[in-house]
Amino acid sequence: MLRRAAPTASAFCRRAFSASPSPSSTAAATAAAASSAVNSILLRSLKEHYLEVSKMPPPPKTSPPKPFTIVQGSLDQPSGPVLRREYGDAGEEISISVGRLANILPADADSDSDGAGGDGAMSASISQLLLHVEISKPETGKSLQFLCGLYPDAVGIHSVCLLSKDAKSWEGNMASKGGGEYRGRIFQELDEKVRDALHLYIETRGINEKLFRFLQAWLYVKDHRNLIRWFKNVGSFISEPKP
């Protein structure tokens, strides 16, 4: 009976091993704890920056020069026209999209500009805007498109081309091997008189420095909304539990 009641050495070993965690489970628990700690730090940092950005003062409210009108919902779209208007007896439709000129310039091209201050002022890169102007006519399958730089006191054409309305975006394949549309010569290679005439062409349609103040404020608001949305989306992704 004594031999039956006393546990054997092998039984002690089995109980000991079953009671203590295995090396693999210990490592998994350590990794999970480390990951949770990192997530907590990141979420706290995201929240702090979200609150800081949300307190930034908005730019002064301004309206686009008439007869341009704001495209409804443009602030919430990733890309696309911001302003539209009609021009002339032919019923031309003019649409304008805007971005930062700094996005297509080398990193040191704006080295002579002052950066933003600590009071939430607009950064220097929003003082140089990139315009995509599309001019089309009813019942025609093509549109004349300009890529322009817009500044507080001037507007300059970087390139111009005539494209089918269903062609790829300006940022698409500019030199497709599949026989894509000819997009014209480099603007600076055109005759000076032609360049001057093209500048006059867009200026008579209201593409001038008067657009700058509104488009600068619009782009600032859009960037601000995108940043707020980004903080929220990243935080939600990190804090979501595993399925």
TORSETI-906141 format. One record per residue: x, y, z of N, C-alpha, C in turn. Coordinates in steps of 0.05 Angstrom, whole numbers, padded with zeros to 5 digits, always signed. Layout:
N
XYZXYZXYZ
...
//
This chain:
243
+00017-00024+00000+00000+00000+00000+00017+00025+00000
+00039+00024+00016+00057+00047+00016+00068+00052-00011
+00075+00031-00025+00087+00034-00051+00066+00046-00071
+00041+00038-00067+00020+00049-00085+00014+00078-00079
+00016+00087-00054+00009+00114-00047+00032+00134-00055
+00056+00125-00053+00079+00143-00058+00082+00148-00088
+00083+00172-00097+00087+00178-00125+00115+00171-00134
+00118+00163-00158+00144+00155-00169+00158+00181-00177
+00185+00178-00183+00201+00201-00191+00191+00212-00218
+00183+00193-00235+00173+00202-00262+00148+00219-00259
+00131+00212-00239+00106+00227-00235+00113+00255-00226
+00132+00258-00207+00141+00284-00199+00150+00301-00222
+00166+00289-00240+00176+00304-00263+00153+00313-00281
+00134+00295-00285+00112+00303-00303+00096+00326-00291
+00092+00325-00265+00077+00347-00252+00093+00374-00253
+00119+00372-00249+00136+00396-00249+00135+00409-00277
+00138+00392-00297+00139+00403-00324+00112+00414-00333
+00090+00401-00324+00064+00411-00331+00057+00437-00316
+00068+00442-00292+00062+00465-00277+00079+00489-00286
+00103+00485-00296+00120+00508-00304+00117+00513-00334
+00117+00538-00343+00113+00544-00371+00137+00535-00388
+00131+00528-00413+00151+00519-00431+00167+00543-00441
+00192+00539-00451+00207+00562-00461+00193+00577-00483
+00178+00563-00501+00165+00576-00523+00142+00594-00513
+00127+00584-00494+00105+00601-00483+00115+00625-00468
+00138+00622-00454+00150+00645-00440+00159+00666-00460
+00171+00657-00482+00181+00676-00502+00157+00691-00515
+00135+00676-00520+00112+00688-00532+00099+00709-00514
+00098+00703-00488+00087+00721-00469+00104+00747-00467
+00131+00743-00467+00149+00766-00466+00146+00784-00491
+00144+00771-00514+00140+00786-00539+00114+00802-00539
+00093+00789-00529+00066+00801-00528+00067+00825-00509
+00081+00822-00487+00083+00845-00467+00098+00868-00479
+00120+00862-00494+00136+00883-00506+00120+00897-00528
+00106+00882-00544+00089+00894-00565+00068+00912-00553
+00055+00903-00532+00035+00919-00519+00046+00945-00508
+00070+00944-00497+00083+00968-00486+00090+00988-00508
+00100+00977-00531+00106+00995-00554+00081+01007-00565
+00060+00991-00568+00034+01002-00577+00024+01024-00559
+00027+01020-00533+00017+01041-00514+00033+01067-00517
+00059+01065-00521+00076+01089-00525+00068+01103-00550
+00064+01088-00572+00057+01099-00598+00030+01113-00597
+00010+01099-00585-00016+01111-00583-00016+01136-00566
-00001+01137-00545+00001+01161-00529+00013+01184-00545
+00034+01178-00560+00047+01198-00577+00028+01208-00599
+00013+01190-00611-00006+01198-00632-00027+01216-00620
-00037+01209-00597-00058+01226-00584-00047+01254-00578
-00023+01255-00568-00011+01281-00561-00009+01299-00586
+00001+01287-00608+00004+01303-00632-00023+01309-00645
-00042+01291-00642-00069+01297-00652-00080+01321-00638
-00078+01322-00612-00088+01345-00597-00074+01370-00604
-00047+01368-00608-00032+01392-00615-00040+01403-00643
-00043+01385-00662-00051+01393-00689-00079+01404-00690
-00097+01392-00674-00125+01400-00674-00129+01429-00663
-00109+01438-00647-00110+01465-00636-00098+01486-00654
-00087+01478-00677-00074+01498-00695-00095+01517-00706
-00090+01542-00707-00110+01561-00716-00114+01559-00747
-00139+01560-00756-00144+01558-00785-00136+01585-00799
-00131+01584-00825-00125+01609-00839-00150+01626-00842
-00146+01651-00848-00170+01669-00852-00187+01658-00874
-00214+01660-00870-00232+01651-00891-00231+01670-00915
-00231+01658-00939-00230+01673-00963-00246+01659-00985
-00255+01674-01005-00270+01662-01026-00255+01664-01052
-00260+01646-01071-00245+01647-01097-00254+01671-01113
-00237+01682-01130-00245+01704-01148-00268+01695-01166
-00288+01712-01169-00310+01706-01187-00300+01707-01216
-00311+01690-01234-00334+01673-01230-00327+01644-01222
-00304+01639-01211-00296+01612-01203-00314+01604-01179
-00321+01578-01179-00337+01567-01157-00322+01542-01146
-00326+01537-01121-00313+01514-01108-00327+01488-01116
-00312+01468-01123-00323+01442-01129-00333+01429-01103
-00358+01422-01102-00369+01411-01077-00355+01385-01070
-00347+01382-01045-00335+01358-01035-00305+01356-01041
-00293+01376-01053-00265+01374-01061-00246+01371-01037
-00254+01382-01014-00236+01380-00991-00233+01351-00981
-00253+01335-00986-00253+01307-00977-00245+01287-00998
-00237+01297-01022-00228+01279-01043-00198+01278-01043
-00186+01255-01049-00157+01253-01049-00144+01270-01071
-00158+01274-01093-00148+01290-01115-00171+01299-01132
-00165+01316-01151-00186+01325-01169-00190+01355-01168
-00208+01366-01184-00211+01395-01186-00220+01408-01160
-00211+01433-01156-00219+01449-01133-00238+01471-01142
-00231+01484-01165-00247+01506-01175-00257+01500-01204
-00280+01511-01211-00291+01509-01238-00303+01535-01246
-00304+01540-01273-00318+01562-01284-00323+01557-01313
-00341+01572-01325-00346+01572-01354-00335+01598-01365
-00327+01596-01391-00315+01619-01403-00323+01622-01432
-00331+01646-01440-00336+01652-01468-00361+01640-01480
-00367+01649-01505-00390+01640-01519-00389+01610-01526
-00366+01599-01528-00363+01571-01535-00369+01553-01511
-00373+01565-01488-00379+01549-01464-00356+01532-01454
-00332+01543-01456-00309+01528-01445-00313+01522-01416
-00305+01499-01408-00305+01491-01380-00277+01490-01370
-00271+01506-01349-00244+01507-01339-00244+01496-01310
-00226+01477-01305-00224+01465-01278-00195+01468-01269
-00192+01472-01243-00165+01476-01232-00161+01457-01208
-00139+01442-01209-00131+01426-01186-00105+01439-01175
-00100+01434-01149-00077+01448-01137-00062+01428-01119
-00036+01432-01117-00019+01417-01099+00005+01434-01091
+00023+01422-01077+00048+01437-01069+00068+01435-01091
+00079+01458-01099+00100+01458-01119+00125+01443-01108
+00128+01444-01082+00151+01431-01069+00151+01401-01074
+00128+01389-01081+00126+01361-01085+00140+01352-01111
+00145+01370-01130+00158+01363-01155+00185+01376-01158
+00194+01392-01138+00220+01405-01139+00240+01390-01123
+00266+01392-01129+00287+01380-01112+00285+01390-01083
+00296+01374-01065+00294+01381-01037+00306+01407-01030
+00328+01416-01045+00342+01440-01038+00332+01464-01055
+00311+01460-01071+00302+01482-01089+00289+01504-01073
+00279+01499-01049+00265+01519-01034+00282+01528-01010
+00309+01525-01013+00326+01530-00990+00327+01559-00982
+00318+01578-01000+00319+01606-00993+00293+01615-00981
+00274+01597-00976+00248+01604-00964+00249+01600-00934
+00234+01615-00920+00233+01612-00891+00214+01590-00884
+00220+01575-00863+00202+01554-00854+00179+01565-00838
+00162+01547-00829+00139+01555-00814+00147+01561-00785
+00134+01580-00773+00139+01587-00745+00125+01568-00727
+00128+01572-00701+00116+01554-00681+00087+01561-00676
+00076+01580-00690+00048+01588-00684+00028+01576-00703
+00037+01555-00718+00019+01542-00736+00016+01557-00762
+00035+01575-00769+00033+01589-00794+00038+01570-00817
+00028+01578-00841+00031+01561-00865+00061+01558-00871
+00069+01534-00879+00096+01529-00886+00104+01543-00912
+00130+01546-00916+00139+01559-00941+00131+01544-00966
+00128+01517-00963+00121+01502-00987+00093+01508-00997
+00075+01518-00980+00049+01526-00989+00049+01554-01001
+00072+01567-01001+00075+01592-01014+00082+01589-01044
+00086+01564-01052+00091+01558-01080+00073+01535-01089
+00053+01542-01105+00032+01522-01111+00035+01511-01139
+00026+01487-01143+00026+01474-01169-00003+01472-01178
-00009+01483-01202-00035+01482-01213-00036+01464-01237
-00058+01448-01238-00064+01432-01262-00090+01444-01273
-00088+01458-01296-00111+01472-01308-00120+01456-01332
-00145+01450-01333-00157+01435-01355-00179+01452-01368
-00176+01457-01394-00195+01473-01410-00207+01456-01431
-00233+01452-01430-00247+01435-01450-00271+01450-01461
-00280+01441-01485-00303+01452-01498-00325+01431-01502
-00350+01439-01501-00372+01419-01505-00369+01405-01532
-00376+01380-01532-00377+01363-01556-00350+01360-01569
-00329+01363-01554-00302+01357-01565-00289+01336-01547
-00273+01319-01559-00261+01297-01544-00234+01303-01532
-00225+01328-01534-00199+01335-01524-00200+01358-01504
-00179+01361-01489-00177+01384-01470-00149+01394-01470
-00146+01420-01467-00120+01433-01466-00112+01434-01436
-00089+01424-01430-00081+01421-01402-00055+01436-01397
-00054+01451-01376-00031+01467-01368-00021+01458-01340
+00005+01456-01337+00017+01452-01311+00031+01478-01304
+00023+01491-01282+00032+01518-01276+00043+01520-01248
+00061+01538-01243+00069+01546-01217+00055+01572-01209
+00043+01573-01186+00028+01596-01177+00042+01608-01152
+00047+01634-01153+00060+01648-01131+00043+01672-01123
+00049+01685-01100+00033+01708-01092+00032+01730-01112
+00052+01733-01129+00052+01755-01148+00056+01747-01177
+00054+01721-01183+00058+01713-01211+00048+01684-01215
+00045+01677-01241+00039+01650-01249+00057+01643-01273
+00068+01619-01273+00085+01611-01295+00078+01584-01305
+00079+01580-01331+00072+01555-01344+00097+01537-01345
+00094+01512-01335+00115+01492-01337+00112+01475-01362
+00088+01468-01369+00083+01451-01393+00054+01454-01401
+00049+01447-01426+00022+01449-01438+00019+01426-01458
-00004+01414-01459-00009+01393-01478-00039+01391-01485
-00045+01378-01507-00072+01373-01516-00077+01344-01514
-00096+01335-01498-00101+01307-01492-00130+01300-01496
-00134+01274-01501-00162+01264-01501-00173+01265-01473
-00198+01270-01470-00210+01273-01444-00209+01248-01427
-00207+01225-01441-00205+01199-01426-00176+01190-01423
-00157+01207-01429-00129+01200-01427-00121+01197-01397
-00098+01184-01393-00089+01181-01365-00083+01208-01353
-00080+01209-01327-00075+01233-01313-00048+01245-01321
-00044+01270-01314-00019+01283-01321+00005+01268-01311
+00002+01256-01287+00025+01242-01275+00028+01214-01286
+00012+01207-01306+00014+01180-01318+00038+01177-01335
+00038+01157-01351+00062+01151-01368+00065+01172-01389
+00085+01189-01386+00089+01211-01405+00102+01202-01431
+00114+01179-01431+00127+01170-01455+00121+01140-01459
+00096+01134-01461+00088+01106-01464+00098+01095-01490
+00106+01070-01489+00116+01056-01513+00093+01046-01530
+00069+01049-01521+00046+01039-01536+00034+01060-01554
+00050+01080-01563+00040+01099-01581+00021+01119-01568
+00028+01128-01544+00012+01147-01529+00011+01174-01544
-00007+01192-01535-00010+01217-01549+00015+01234-01547
+00020+01249-01568+00042+01268-01568+00035+01292-01551
+00051+01298-01532+00044+01319-01512+00059+01345-01516
+00070+01349-01540+00082+01375-01545+00111+01376-01536
+00123+01399-01543+00151+01403-01535+00153+01414-01507
+00177+01412-01496+00181+01425-01470+00175+01455-01472
+00160+01466-01453+00150+01493-01456+00172+01513-01461
+00195+01510-01447+00216+01530-01450+00230+01528-01477
+00225+01506-01492+00237+01504-01518+00220+01517-01540
+00195+01526-01532+00178+01539-01552+00188+01567-01557
+00180+01578-01580+00187+01606-01586+00176+01625-01565
+00191+01646-01559+00182+01665-01538+00155+01676-01544
+00149+01683-01569+00123+01694-01575+00100+01674-01569
+00106+01648-01575+00086+01628-01569+00082+01625-01539
+00104+01626-01524+00101+01625-01495+00085+01648-01484
+00091+01672-01494+00076+01696-01485+00047+01694-01492
+00040+01683-01515+00013+01680-01524-00002+01660-01506
+00011+01639-01498-00001+01619-01480-00006+01630-01453
+00013+01646-01443+00009+01660-01417-00016+01678-01418
-00018+01693-01440-00041+01711-01444-00067+01695-01446
-00065+01672-01458-00089+01654-01461-00100+01646-01434
-00083+01638-01416-00094+01629-01390-00101+01653-01372
-00086+01675-01375-00092+01698-01358-00120+01710-01365
-00127+01710-01391-00154+01720-01398-00176+01702-01387
-00169+01678-01380-00189+01659-01368-00188+01659-01338
-00174+01678-01326-00174+01681-01297-00153+01665-01283
-00134+01653-01298-00112+01638-01285-00089+01657-01279
-00090+01669-01256-00070+01689-01249-00066+01689-01219
-00049+01708-01209-00041+01709-01181-00065+01714-01162
-00087+01723-01173-00110+01729-01155-00122+01703-01143
-00115+01680-01155-00124+01654-01144-00108+01646-01120
-00084+01658-01117-00065+01647-01097-00076+01646-01069
-00087+01669-01059-00095+01670-01031-00115+01649-01024
-00135+01645-01042-00156+01625-01036-00144+01597-01037
-00129+01590-01058-00118+01563-01061-00098+01557-01039
-00083+01576-01030-00064+01572-01008-00080+01564-00982
-00101+01579-00976-00117+01573-00952-00131+01546-00956
-00141+01540-00980-00155+01515-00985-00136+01491-00980
-00112+01494-00991-00092+01472-00989-00084+01468-00960
-00082+01490-00945-00075+01488-00916-00097+01472-00901
-00122+01479-00906-00144+01465-00893-00144+01436-00900
-00140+01430-00926-00140+01402-00935-00117+01386-00922
-00093+01398-00921-00071+01384-00908-00077+01379-00878
-00089+01399-00866-00096+01397-00837-00116+01374-00833
-00136+01373-00850-00156+01351-00848-00143+01324-00852
-00126+01322-00873-00113+01297-00879-00096+01287-00855
-00082+01306-00842-00065+01299-00820-00081+01289-00796
-00103+01304-00790-00121+01295-00768-00132+01267-00774
-00141+01263-00799-00152+01237-00807-00131+01215-00805
-00106+01222-00812-00084+01202-00811-00078+01194-00782
-00077+01213-00764-00073+01206-00735-00095+01187-00726
-00120+01193-00733-00142+01176-00724-00140+01148-00736
-00134+01146-00762-00134+01120-00775-00111+01103-00765
-00087+01115-00761-00065+01099-00751-00070+01090-00722
-00081+01108-00706-00088+01100-00679-00109+01077-00678
-00129+01079-00695-00149+01058-00696-00137+01031-00705
-00119+01032-00724-00107+01007-00734-00090+00994-00712
-00075+01010-00697-00058+00998-00676-00074+00988-00653
-00096+01002-00646-00112+00994-00622-00132+00972-00628
-00137+00966-00653-00157+00945-00659-00147+00918-00650
-00164+00903-00636-00156+00876-00628-00154+00857-00651
-00138+00836-00648-00135+00816-00669-00162+00801-00672
-00169+00794-00697-00194+00779-00701-00192+00751-00689
//
